[in-house]
């Protein structure tokens, strides 16, 4: 007999596969249940509707990102390494498997209208707070200037990471690598370092 956590994960994976394939509207709860091999009433035991299922997938991605951010914050590495790790977060979810990669691409294109319906302010603020902690530790260690605008610096870093991620998700361009990330980090740090 399957345990509840396994079944819930299978349901989420089926939705991750079907949303980009068929679109959100056509990926019915019946079809998701059939894909998993359970009945529709059994599916409703885990998720009361498709919106809740979608929200659970997004929440899982957010929790993954928060965990990775906390690991980066807590590691004893240079600011260069931490910035590179922050960029790699955008790609780490996608590299889990092809279905997740397709879902990620769909999420930033056709799925965006569904994503915008979810209130993620608390999650975004928590992620931003952890990133600020990383930068504030670097300031305390003398790796970054004290007068750096944390919000602007964060947006520059994440904006660049998002552009690379979208090119990979949408156009399937394999343009990101350690050399490219190193160049991005050095460019960002050029005016942000203490001299």
Buried (B, 14 or more C-beta within 10 A) or exposed (E): EEEEEEBBBBBBBBBBBBBBEEEBEEBEBEBBBBBBEBEEEEBEEBBEEBEEBBBBBBEBBBEBBBEBBBEBBEEEEEBBEBBBBBBBBBBEBBEEEEBBBBBBBBBBEEBEEBBEEBEBEEBEEBBBEBBBBBBBBBBEEEBBBEEBEBEEBBEBBBEBBBEBBBBBBEEEEEEBEEEEBBEBBEEBBEEBBEE
